[in-house]
Amino acid sequence: MNKLVVCSTLVLATGAAVAQPTGAPVPAQPPGPAPAMPYYAPPPVRDGLTFEANLGFGIFRVSNDSGDSDSENGLGGLNLGVGTFVNPNMAISLRAAGVTYSEGDGSITQAFFGPSVQYFVSPNAFVGGGVGLGVARLVIDGLGSDTETGFAVDLRAGYTFNPGAKHSFNA
């Protein structure tokens, strides 16, 4: 009977040794589905030719030689730009943009023509600006119109809703 007890003890000890993990202990998994790994979308590919056609709202500022100035909100006209991406985050373009403000019997239109830079600060958000020629036209019904030209600055910011698409929708 002593021989039987010894054999049983050896088998149990050997089985227990085989079942033990090696290395660091493995933490117990909580009940339920395994946690999902985070998904990282690839950055949008921006290269080659870029073309913009925008409609929207604008703000313009008018000042005179005596230092008086006024800012108004207006309806942005058809703004156009054509250019190229110099890297995935920055495009340079030639841009034409305008804004019109109407009140009563008169209206004032300001337009910008010149080079512009657009920079994506994130996959969705961008800022842009340029310097160039500005044209301001004041029209008063019954009195006529007056047009002035000079230096102009174009500033903008926007958000791309579908940054990975070939054609994007921006605000």
Secondary structure as UniProt FT lines:
FT   HELIX           2..19
FT   STRAND          48..63
FT   TURN            65..66
FT   STRAND          69..87
FT   TURN            88..89
FT   STRAND          90..103
FT   TURN            104..105
FT   STRAND          106..120
FT   STRAND          125..140
FT   TURN            141..143
FT   STRAND          144..160
FT   TURN            163..164
//
